[in-house]
Amino acid sequence: MDNGKLSVAVSDHRREFIDEELAAGTYSDEAAVVDAALELLERSKKIGVLRALIAEGDADFERGDFVSFQEPGDLTQYIVENAEALRRGILESERSGESPRQIPDIMSSVKAKLRANGAL
């Protein structure tokens, strides 16, 4: 890659699709088509992470593994009480560098530690 430029090879099928999008006026140039495709890929990955987190939350709920709040201020109190542990966890992860673990794995680990400490 040089000065933000990237050359890519695409199949004939993809080239036809790009040409159709340009002819329809949907995109101004090839770079805009590629940018839109990459944006969709990013969005798709984020949606996958969110779906995994929702599935984990559903599983937690099914097991009865959740915290319920009775009063309006209970959630705020819970967050305040656990904020320091979360802050320490974030700082520790930042110091440790990149991790091959995925967000759902990290969330499960954090929940296990909170359960062990009696916070969850």
Protein Blocks (a to p, Z undefined) as FASTA:
>chain_A
ZZhiacddddfklmmmmmmmmmnomambfklmmmmmmmmmmmmmmmmmmmmmmmmmmmmm
mnopacddfbfklmmmmmmmmmmmmmmmmmmmmmnopafbdfklmmmmmmmmmmmnopZZ
